[in-house]
Every structure is written in C-alpha cells, then in structure tokens.
Amino acid sequence: MTVTRTELANHIEAAFAAGPATRDRLLAYAAGSHARPEVIEVLKTLPEGVYPTVRDLWHELGHLPVGD
C-alpha cells in the first residue's frame, strides 16, 4: 500500500504543536504513533533540517499522492 500525504500527516501532525520540527522529531512522532514501516522509510528520505509546518514537507515529498 502506497504512503499518502494524508496518512503521513496523521502520524506526524502533532510534532508541529510546539513549533517547527526536525526530521528526527518527525521520525520519533511517527514511531510513537505506530506508523507503518513504509511511513518511517519515507520520513528517512527527508534531508536534515527544520520544517516549520507539515506543508513544508511537500516540497521534499511532492511525489506522494494526497490520499485515497
């Protein structure tokens, strides 16, 4: 099953509650929300850096479909 932006956002949205998030923080939130291994692998492809909002991820992950 393909990872979608909707699925990804569901697992990591809370990571932005306190402000911008790093790749490591996103990975931690995804793991903590019991994301599928495929979701974790997608997040591992993100470059190191700080992402102000979940929408900023789409610059790097624009190839993911939006949802079902």
Secondary structure, 3 states (H helix, E strand, C coil): CCCCHHHHHHHHHHHHCCCCEEHHHHHHHHHHCCCCHHHHHHHHCCCCCEECCHHHHHHCCCCCCCCC
